[in-house]
Structure formats: C-alpha cells, structure tokens
C-alpha cells in the first residue's frame, strides 16, 4: 500500500525521548525555539483571518512559565511585533521572571529589545487587578512535561484568564497549560493549540477537545513519512499529486467512472452537491442516479454528468426498480457512491443492501446509506464509510474506531479532528473547522472521496485521507477569505482549485515548513 503522507502522534514520554536525542545541544534547542516562535506568529495571523484579522493596534497577553514553551510564546510575540509596530504586549510571568531558564530568558530579552516601550512585564497580582481588552492570549506556561498538581496562585491565574470577557482569540503553545492535571478547571482553554514539531497524544484525545480547541500542527521537519506508529497526523503534502500535470496522452476513461446513487424529494440538494464535488475531484466520467422528477433540472445545472432519472416511491425516494438501472452501468464503473439525500424509507434500503453486496467496485457509503445491515455486507472491492458521530453510534455497535474498521472497510469518522482508520492505524486530519458545521458539508466530502476513489480504486485509504484533507484545506481557505458565518456550503467549491494551487509545501503559511537541517 502506498505510504500516506503523515507524521506520528507521540505520547509525551515518546516526545521527550525524541527531543532529547534530536535536540542535544543548546544551539539546536535555540534554533528550534526561533523556528517555533516564527511559525506560531504566522499561524496566529492566518487563524485570525477567520474573524477579520489581527487588529493593527492589538494588545497581546503572553503567559509565560519557566521553560521552552514560555520561550516559544515570547519569540512569537517578538515576531508579531516585528511585523506590527503598533501592537502592545503584556507578559505575565506565572512564576516570576527570575525563574526563567536560560533560553526563555534570552527570548524575553529579544522581545524587550524588539518591542521596547510597547512591552511590559506584568505580575500575576497586577494582571488580576487590571481590566484590559486583549486581541490575543498566548499560553506558554507549561510544556508537555507538565506534572500536576498546580499551585493555588497559578490556578487562580488560569481561572482569571479563562473567565476574562475581553480576549478575542486564545492560543496555546504545544498543549494547553494544565492539561493532564487534576481537573478541567485548572486548564487554560484555547481556541487554537499549535503543536510545535510533534503532535502529542493528549491533544487528540476527544475528552480534551474543549480545552485544546482546534489543533494545528507546526511541522519543523523532525520526521519523514513512514508508517512506524499507529497514530498519525495527515500532512498537506497528500494533495501534491493532484496539483501536478496530468499525462499528455490520456482521455476521460483514464480518470475513472463514478456512479452516484443519491437524492429524494425530501433532500433534493444533497445529490446535486455530491455530484458537483465529484466533478471537481477530476473524475473522468460521472453517472448519477436520481429521482426522475429532478433529473432534467439537475442536467441543466451540471451537463457534464450523465443524469439517469429513476422510478420514485410514493414519498419521492428511489424505487427498487433503480437497482436494474445501476446494474446496467456497473460493469463500466470504477467506483460507486451511495447515500447523500436518500431519505429513510424502508423500501429503499432493501435494494441498496443488495447493490452493495453485489458491487464489483469499491463503494463509498454516506448519510442515510450508513446502516448496520448495509455496512456489514462490504463488497470484496472495499468500502469507505463517512459517518458523523451520531451515524457512527448507529452502525458501530459500540466498537472502537480501529475495531470497527478493517482492511476492506475504511472509516472516516467526521469531527474535530476527523479520524480515518483501516483497522490498525488512525490518521488525524487537522484541517477544517466550524465553517464545515452546516448542512451539505458531508455531501461535498462524500463526492470528493467517491471521485478520488474512482481514479485510484485500488487504494481506498489514500482516497479517503486525500478527500478529507482537501475538503478541510478548502474550508480553511474559505473561512480565511470569507469568515465563518456569512457563507454557504456551496462556496467550498470555489476553494477546491485554490487548495491545489496553494504552496502545500509551506502549508497555510505558518503551518509547515522548515528544511530538515539536522539530517
């Protein structure tokens, strides 16, 4: 199986051992601190675009402990100040500036020189008395080697920051401070957590989601792509082949033939969005089986597809006679997508179950097609399931993701972050966000996954992972250009081509990318 571009998610103990071996001198540690500071600053600016951008005269709150996390936060503030001379920075030293370790102290000196009179050190007591407005709170108190308990004074500081009503965006360096301690009340909450160099296991544990917020991976080149661990984070590099030149001597049959079985009178838009996404995936041929009453109208919207009007049930679903129409086309197909907008009629699912069982090509199941009796009859060619958490509970019989997934059944468990598994390894996609929390988003993902699968039907896992990253990457670009609120799901289509043209080697500018200078 082709290697999926990804890097490991490590436990805190594994991360410590890795860093001790790799960063074995103060010079290397300092170089990574500088790298982290710049990457965090860039990522903060990118993420601020979702709410209009970092204000020109922003006031920043930087929370600093003793060690490297504090140094990262201080250098991030210095990097922001170097580009934005009108910001002011308040630095709260949780344990006093005298406790700073050498590299953190060096970072503080750089910030003081860079910011001059616009930077001030603030005691915890002073912060608790003041009532200032902050555009950004940057948490660099504890690193991933934090061990509880938290002392009373620090706990009081955390509580004050968490309930502060005038902080626009809350960011954490590596992990939210206090994570893994005695309770959620002692954890600094983050809107974004920036994993510096290595994604640590606590950041992807679902129970920690409220504290972690949205997780970003800042790749410093510590790793190369391999499959040496069973928990991995997907890289934007996975999109690179889609942005390359296609072969000069190819035709439409080179790029697969996807059959889409979707739609009902109750959900007419789902089939249309899934088909549009499949067309955007680069598929060569697309045949869509939809209720007869919508076929002509759909053909006007997207004449590139072959629209097959199918017999309808009394309530407007796809009648059992649809099965014969699909069977007729199946020998010339390379993949099959079933589910968007099918509705919940019982008579629909008898023939859907039979179609999945008979299929000689891999199948993507989405939405209403995600039923236990359908999922369990996975065809030999393989199955990709794309449930959200509610659908997953319905079909998984309380099995864990790795237990439910199997070699011929890929599961895409949509969420924050989305997890993909083929039975052993779990891949995390850190792309996307609340902009995807609207109707139709799943239909777009299903269409992308189906289209990609039809072009490479032998690698279900790659198609699933690539579809998820592309979908999320486009959503990030959409949110940064248009915001999170006043947009429509269909605007994702405008950003799918942009996501492929983006410089994915550098990611969404701060995310990724330094050279591997120690290898």
MOZIDA-V921366 format. One record per residue. N is the residue number from 1. RES is the residue in three letters. SS is DSSP state (a for helix, b for strand, c for the rest). PHI is phi in radians with two decimals (999 if undefined). Layout:
N,RES,SS,PHI ; N,RES,SS,PHI
//
This chain:
1,UNK,c,999 ; 2,UNK,c,-1.08 ; 3,UNK,c,-1.16 ; 4,UNK,c,-1.53 ; 5,UNK,c,-1.02 ; 6,UNK,b,-2.85 ; 7,UNK,b,-2.20 ; 8,UNK,b,-1.27 ; 9,UNK,b,-1.75 ; 10,UNK,b,-1.95 ; 11,UNK,c,-1.17 ; 12,UNK,a,-1.08 ; 13,UNK,a,-1.13 ; 14,UNK,a,-1.14 ; 15,UNK,a,-1.11 ; 16,UNK,a,-1.08 ; 17,UNK,a,-1.10 ; 18,UNK,a,-1.11 ; 19,UNK,a,-1.19 ; 20,UNK,a,-1.05 ; 21,UNK,a,-1.27 ; 22,UNK,a,-1.50 ; 23,UNK,c,-1.80 ; 24,UNK,c,-1.72 ; 25,UNK,c,-2.70 ; 26,UNK,a,-1.00 ; 27,UNK,a,-1.12 ; 28,UNK,a,-1.19 ; 29,UNK,a,-1.06 ; 30,UNK,a,-1.15 ; 31,UNK,a,-1.10 ; 32,UNK,a,-1.22 ; 33,UNK,a,-1.04 ; 34,UNK,a,-1.09 ; 35,UNK,a,-1.09 ; 36,UNK,a,-1.12 ; 37,UNK,a,-1.03 ; 38,UNK,a,-1.13 ; 39,UNK,a,-1.13 ; 40,UNK,a,-1.12 ; 41,UNK,a,-1.04 ; 42,UNK,a,-1.10 ; 43,UNK,a,-1.14 ; 44,UNK,a,-1.05 ; 45,UNK,a,-1.08 ; 46,UNK,a,-1.09 ; 47,UNK,a,-1.23 ; 48,UNK,a,-1.13 ; 49,UNK,a,-1.06 ; 50,UNK,a,-1.17 ; 51,UNK,a,-2.16 ; 52,UNK,c,1.74 ; 53,UNK,c,1.71 ; 54,UNK,c,-1.20 ; 55,UNK,c,-1.02 ; 56,UNK,c,-1.07 ; 57,UNK,c,-1.86 ; 58,UNK,c,-1.18 ; 59,UNK,b,-1.83 ; 60,UNK,b,-1.89 ; 61,UNK,b,-1.93 ; 62,UNK,b,-1.99 ; 63,UNK,b,-1.79 ; 64,UNK,b,-2.18 ; 65,UNK,c,-1.70 ; 66,UNK,c,-1.87 ; 67,UNK,c,-1.95 ; 68,UNK,a,-1.15 ; 69,UNK,a,-1.06 ; 70,UNK,a,-1.10 ; 71,UNK,a,-1.09 ; 72,UNK,a,-1.02 ; 73,UNK,a,-1.12 ; 74,UNK,a,-1.14 ; 75,UNK,a,-1.23 ; 76,UNK,a,-1.10 ; 77,UNK,a,-1.10 ; 78,UNK,a,-1.11 ; 79,UNK,a,-1.15 ; 80,UNK,a,-1.13 ; 81,UNK,a,-1.16 ; 82,UNK,a,-1.07 ; 83,UNK,a,-1.72 ; 84,UNK,c,-2.35 ; 85,UNK,c,-1.25 ; 86,UNK,c,-1.74 ; 87,UNK,c,-1.44 ; 88,UNK,b,-2.16 ; 89,UNK,b,-2.26 ; 90,UNK,b,-1.85 ; 91,UNK,b,-1.91 ; 92,UNK,b,-1.79 ; 93,UNK,b,-1.58 ; 94,UNK,c,-1.03 ; 95,UNK,c,-2.13 ; 96,UNK,c,1.56 ; 97,UNK,a,-1.20 ; 98,UNK,a,-1.19 ; 99,UNK,a,-1.55 ; 100,UNK,c,-1.10 ; 101,UNK,c,-1.33 ; 102,UNK,a,-0.88 ; 103,UNK,a,-1.26 ; 104,UNK,a,-1.16 ; 105,UNK,a,-1.10 ; 106,UNK,a,-1.10 ; 107,UNK,a,-1.12 ; 108,UNK,a,-1.11 ; 109,UNK,a,-1.13 ; 110,UNK,a,-1.13 ; 111,UNK,a,-1.09 ; 112,UNK,a,-1.08 ; 113,UNK,a,-1.17 ; 114,UNK,a,-1.26 ; 115,UNK,a,-1.55 ; 116,UNK,a,0.91 ; 117,UNK,a,-1.27 ; 118,UNK,a,-1.53 ; 119,UNK,b,-2.07 ; 120,UNK,b,-2.43 ; 121,UNK,b,-1.50 ; 122,UNK,b,-2.18 ; 123,UNK,c,-1.28 ; 124,UNK,a,-1.05 ; 125,UNK,a,-1.05 ; 126,UNK,a,-1.15 ; 127,UNK,a,-1.04 ; 128,UNK,a,-1.14 ; 129,UNK,a,-1.51 ; 130,UNK,c,-1.43 ; 131,UNK,c,-2.34 ; 132,UNK,c,-1.81 ; 133,UNK,c,-1.74 ; 134,UNK,b,-2.14 ; 135,UNK,b,-1.28 ; 136,UNK,b,-2.44 ; 137,UNK,b,-1.96 ; 138,UNK,b,-2.03 ; 139,UNK,b,-1.58 ; 140,UNK,b,-2.30 ; 141,UNK,c,-1.37 ; 142,UNK,c,-1.95 ; 143,UNK,c,-1.66 ; 144,UNK,c,-1.26 ; 145,UNK,c,-1.61 ; 146,UNK,c,-0.98 ; 147,UNK,c,-2.25 ; 148,UNK,c,-1.24 ; 149,UNK,c,-1.57 ; 150,UNK,c,-1.68 ; 151,UNK,c,-1.22 ; 152,UNK,a,-1.07 ; 153,UNK,a,-1.14 ; 154,UNK,a,-1.19 ; 155,UNK,a,-1.06 ; 156,UNK,a,-1.15 ; 157,UNK,a,-1.08 ; 158,UNK,a,-1.06 ; 159,UNK,a,-1.08 ; 160,UNK,a,-1.15 ; 161,UNK,a,-1.16 ; 162,UNK,a,-1.09 ; 163,UNK,a,-1.65 ; 164,UNK,c,-1.07 ; 165,UNK,c,-1.43 ; 166,UNK,c,-2.13 ; 167,UNK,b,-2.07 ; 168,UNK,b,-1.32 ; 169,UNK,b,-2.34 ; 170,UNK,b,-1.94 ; 171,UNK,b,-2.14 ; 172,UNK,b,-2.13 ; 173,UNK,b,-1.50 ; 174,UNK,c,1.26 ; 175,UNK,c,-2.52 ; 176,UNK,c,-1.05 ; 177,UNK,c,-1.10 ; 178,UNK,c,1.65 ; 179,UNK,c,-1.09 ; 180,UNK,c,1.64 ; 181,UNK,c,-1.50 ; 182,UNK,c,-1.43 ; 183,UNK,c,3.04 ; 184,UNK,a,-1.12 ; 185,UNK,a,-1.12 ; 186,UNK,a,-1.80 ; 187,UNK,c,-1.98 ; 188,UNK,c,-1.26 ; 189,UNK,c,-1.33 ; 190,UNK,c,-2.25 ; 191,UNK,c,-1.44 ; 192,UNK,b,-2.37 ; 193,UNK,b,-2.05 ; 194,UNK,b,-1.82 ; 195,UNK,b,-1.30 ; 196,UNK,b,-1.62 ; 197,UNK,c,1.47 ; 198,UNK,c,-2.46 ; 199,UNK,b,-1.48 ; 200,UNK,b,-1.66 ; 201,UNK,a,-0.91 ; 202,UNK,a,-1.00 ; 203,UNK,a,-1.28 ; 204,UNK,c,-1.88 ; 205,UNK,c,-1.24 ; 206,UNK,a,-0.94 ; 207,UNK,a,-1.12 ; 208,UNK,a,-1.66 ; 209,UNK,a,-1.00 ; 210,UNK,a,-1.14 ; 211,UNK,a,-1.48 ; 212,UNK,a,-1.30 ; 213,UNK,c,1.20 ; 214,UNK,b,-1.60 ; 215,UNK,b,-1.65 ; 216,UNK,b,-2.07 ; 217,UNK,b,-1.84 ; 218,UNK,b,-1.68 ; 219,UNK,b,-1.50 ; 220,UNK,c,-1.79 ; 221,UNK,c,1.40 ; 222,UNK,c,-1.20 ; 223,UNK,c,-2.20 ; 224,UNK,c,-2.00 ; 225,UNK,c,-1.13 ; 226,UNK,c,-2.82 ; 227,UNK,c,-2.19 ; 228,UNK,c,-1.42 ; 229,UNK,c,-2.20 ; 230,UNK,c,-1.69 ; 231,UNK,b,-2.29 ; 232,UNK,b,-2.46 ; 233,UNK,b,-1.91 ; 234,UNK,b,-1.30 ; 235,UNK,c,-1.88 ; 236,UNK,a,-1.10 ; 237,UNK,a,-0.96 ; 238,UNK,a,-1.07 ; 239,UNK,a,-1.46 ; 240,UNK,a,-0.98 ; 241,UNK,a,-1.05 ; 242,UNK,a,-1.22 ; 243,UNK,a,-1.59 ; 244,UNK,c,-1.48 ; 245,UNK,c,-1.09 ; 246,UNK,c,-1.49 ; 247,UNK,c,-1.06 ; 248,UNK,c,-1.21 ; 249,UNK,c,-1.92 ; 250,UNK,c,-2.26 ; 251,UNK,c,-2.40 ; 252,UNK,a,-1.07 ; 253,UNK,a,-1.27 ; 254,UNK,a,-1.12 ; 255,UNK,a,-1.89 ; 256,UNK,c,1.47 ; 257,UNK,b,-2.34 ; 258,UNK,b,-1.75 ; 259,UNK,b,-1.77 ; 260,UNK,b,-2.02 ; 261,UNK,b,-1.99 ; 262,UNK,c,-2.81 ; 263,UNK,c,1.67 ; 264,UNK,c,-2.85 ; 265,UNK,c,-1.09 ; 266,UNK,c,-1.29 ; 267,UNK,c,-2.32 ; 268,UNK,a,-1.23 ; 269,UNK,a,-1.32 ; 270,UNK,a,-1.07 ; 271,UNK,a,-1.10 ; 272,UNK,a,-1.15 ; 273,UNK,a,-1.21 ; 274,UNK,a,-1.10 ; 275,UNK,a,-1.15 ; 276,UNK,a,-1.09 ; 277,UNK,a,-1.10 ; 278,UNK,a,-1.08 ; 279,UNK,a,-1.08 ; 280,UNK,a,-1.25 ; 281,UNK,c,-1.27 ; 282,UNK,c,1.71 ; 283,UNK,c,-1.09 ; 284,UNK,c,-1.34 ; 285,UNK,b,-2.36 ; 286,UNK,b,-2.40 ; 287,UNK,b,-2.05 ; 288,UNK,b,-2.02 ; 289,UNK,b,-1.77 ; 290,UNK,b,-2.34 ; 291,UNK,b,-0.95 ; 292,UNK,a,-0.99 ; 293,UNK,a,-1.19 ; 294,UNK,a,-1.90 ; 295,UNK,a,-1.03 ; 296,UNK,a,-1.11 ; 297,UNK,a,-1.13 ; 298,UNK,a,-1.12 ; 299,UNK,a,-1.12 ; 300,UNK,a,-1.20 ; 301,UNK,a,-1.17 ; 302,UNK,c,-2.40 ; 303,UNK,c,-1.21 ; 304,UNK,c,-1.16 ; 305,UNK,c,-1.55 ; 306,UNK,b,-1.66 ; 307,UNK,b,-1.80 ; 308,UNK,b,-1.87 ; 309,UNK,b,-1.33 ; 310,UNK,b,-1.94 ; 311,UNK,c,-1.02 ; 312,UNK,b,-2.00 ; 313,UNK,c,-1.32 ; 314,UNK,c,-1.03 ; 315,UNK,c,-1.63 ; 316,UNK,c,1.65 ; 317,UNK,c,-1.60 ; 318,UNK,b,-1.36 ; 319,UNK,c,-1.27 ; 320,UNK,c,-0.97 ; 321,UNK,c,-1.12 ; 322,UNK,a,-1.07 ; 323,UNK,a,-0.98 ; 324,UNK,a,-1.13 ; 325,UNK,a,-1.16 ; 326,UNK,a,-1.22 ; 327,UNK,a,-0.96 ; 328,UNK,a,-1.09 ; 329,UNK,a,-1.58 ; 330,UNK,a,-0.99 ; 331,UNK,c,-1.05 ; 332,UNK,c,-1.75 ; 333,UNK,c,-1.63 ; 334,UNK,c,-2.02 ; 335,UNK,b,-2.83 ; 336,UNK,b,-2.38 ; 337,UNK,b,-2.01 ; 338,UNK,b,-2.28 ; 339,UNK,c,2.39 ; 340,UNK,c,-0.97 ; 341,UNK,c,1.23 ; 342,UNK,c,-1.15 ; 343,UNK,c,1.49 ; 344,UNK,c,-1.99 ; 345,UNK,c,-1.19 ; 346,UNK,a,-1.09 ; 347,UNK,a,-1.21 ; 348,UNK,a,-1.24 ; 349,UNK,a,-1.42 ; 350,UNK,a,-1.11 ; 351,UNK,a,-1.37 ; 352,UNK,a,-1.09 ; 353,UNK,a,-1.03 ; 354,UNK,a,-1.16 ; 355,UNK,a,-1.09 ; 356,UNK,a,-1.10 ; 357,UNK,a,-1.08 ; 358,UNK,a,-1.44 ; 359,UNK,c,-1.01 ; 360,UNK,c,-1.71 ; 361,UNK,c,-2.15 ; 362,UNK,b,-1.12 ; 363,UNK,b,-2.16 ; 364,UNK,b,-1.83 ; 365,UNK,b,-1.89 ; 366,UNK,c,-2.43 ; 367,UNK,a,0.94 ; 368,UNK,a,-1.16 ; 369,UNK,a,-1.34 ; 370,UNK,c,-1.41 ; 371,UNK,c,-2.25 ; 372,UNK,a,-1.00 ; 373,UNK,a,-1.19 ; 374,UNK,a,-1.40 ; 375,UNK,a,-1.09 ; 376,UNK,c,-1.26 ; 377,UNK,c,-1.79 ; 378,UNK,c,-1.00 ; 379,UNK,c,-1.22 ; 380,UNK,c,-1.08 ; 381,UNK,c,-1.26 ; 382,UNK,c,1.95 ; 383,UNK,b,-2.48 ; 384,UNK,b,-2.00 ; 385,UNK,b,-1.87 ; 386,UNK,c,-2.20 ; 387,UNK,c,-1.47 ; 388,UNK,c,-1.52 ; 389,UNK,a,-1.04 ; 390,UNK,a,-1.14 ; 391,UNK,a,-1.16 ; 392,UNK,a,-1.11 ; 393,UNK,a,-1.07 ; 394,UNK,a,-1.21 ; 395,UNK,a,-1.88 ; 396,UNK,a,-1.63 ; 397,UNK,c,0.92 ; 398,UNK,c,1.13 ; 399,UNK,c,-1.41 ; 400,UNK,c,-1.17 ; 401,UNK,a,-1.04 ; 402,UNK,a,-1.22 ; 403,UNK,a,-1.25 ; 404,UNK,a,-1.33 ; 405,UNK,c,-1.26 ; 406,UNK,b,-2.68 ; 407,UNK,c,-1.07 ; 408,UNK,c,-1.95 ; 409,UNK,b,-2.37 ; 410,UNK,b,-1.57 ; 411,UNK,b,-2.01 ; 412,UNK,b,-1.87 ; 413,UNK,b,-1.62 ; 414,UNK,c,-1.22 ; 415,UNK,c,2.98 ; 416,UNK,c,-2.22 ; 417,UNK,c,-1.47 ; 418,UNK,b,-1.29 ; 419,UNK,b,-2.05 ; 420,UNK,b,-2.21 ; 421,UNK,b,-2.53 ; 422,UNK,c,-1.99 ; 423,UNK,c,2.13 ; 424,UNK,c,-2.15 ; 425,UNK,c,-1.54 ; 426,UNK,b,-1.96 ; 427,UNK,b,-1.80 ; 428,UNK,b,-1.88 ; 429,UNK,b,-1.83 ; 430,UNK,c,-1.71 ; 431,UNK,c,-1.69 ; 432,UNK,c,1.66 ; 433,UNK,c,2.99 ; 434,UNK,a,-1.05 ; 435,UNK,a,-1.07 ; 436,UNK,a,-1.52 ; 437,UNK,c,-1.46 ; 438,UNK,c,-2.71 ; 439,UNK,c,-0.99 ; 440,UNK,c,1.68 ; 441,UNK,a,-1.05 ; 442,UNK,a,-1.16 ; 443,UNK,a,-1.13 ; 444,UNK,a,-1.12 ; 445,UNK,a,-1.07 ; 446,UNK,a,-1.07 ; 447,UNK,a,-1.13 ; 448,UNK,a,-1.08 ; 449,UNK,a,-1.08 ; 450,UNK,a,-1.12 ; 451,UNK,a,-1.13 ; 452,UNK,a,-1.16 ; 453,UNK,a,-1.12 ; 454,UNK,a,-1.13 ; 455,UNK,a,-1.51 ; 456,UNK,c,-2.60 ; 457,UNK,c,-1.26 ; 458,UNK,c,-1.55 ; 459,UNK,c,-2.26 ; 460,UNK,a,-1.14 ; 461,UNK,a,-1.13 ; 462,UNK,a,-1.11 ; 463,UNK,a,-1.08 ; 464,UNK,a,-1.14 ; 465,UNK,a,-1.13 ; 466,UNK,a,-1.13 ; 467,UNK,a,-1.09 ; 468,UNK,a,-1.15 ; 469,UNK,a,-1.13 ; 470,UNK,a,-1.06 ; 471,UNK,a,-1.03 ; 472,UNK,a,-1.23 ; 473,UNK,a,-1.10 ; 474,UNK,a,-1.10 ; 475,UNK,a,-1.13 ; 476,UNK,a,-1.08 ; 477,UNK,a,-1.14 ; 478,UNK,a,-1.04 ; 479,UNK,a,-1.09 ; 480,UNK,a,-1.33 ; 481,UNK,a,-1.64 ; 482,UNK,a,-2.14 ; 483,UNK,c,1.56 ; 484,UNK,c,-1.67 ; 485,UNK,c,-1.82 ; 486,UNK,c,-1.49 ; 487,UNK,c,-2.38 ; 488,UNK,c,-2.08 ; 489,UNK,a,-0.98 ; 490,UNK,a,-1.16 ; 491,UNK,a,-1.20 ; 492,UNK,a,-0.98 ; 493,UNK,a,-1.09 ; 494,UNK,a,-1.20 ; 495,UNK,a,-1.85 ; 496,UNK,a,-1.10 ; 497,UNK,a,-1.16 ; 498,UNK,a,-1.10 ; 499,UNK,a,-1.08 ; 500,UNK,a,-1.37 ; 501,UNK,a,-1.47 ; 502,UNK,c,-1.05 ; 503,UNK,c,-1.32 ; 504,UNK,c,-1.18 ; 505,UNK,c,-1.17 ; 506,UNK,c,-1.81 ; 507,UNK,c,1.20 ; 508,UNK,c,-1.46 ; 509,UNK,c,-0.31 ; 510,UNK,c,-2.40 ; 511,UNK,c,-1.35 ; 512,UNK,b,-2.59 ; 513,UNK,c,2.68 ; 514,UNK,c,-1.43 ; 515,UNK,c,-1.29 ; 516,UNK,c,-1.45 ; 517,UNK,c,-1.33 ; 518,UNK,c,-1.72 ; 519,UNK,c,-1.54
//
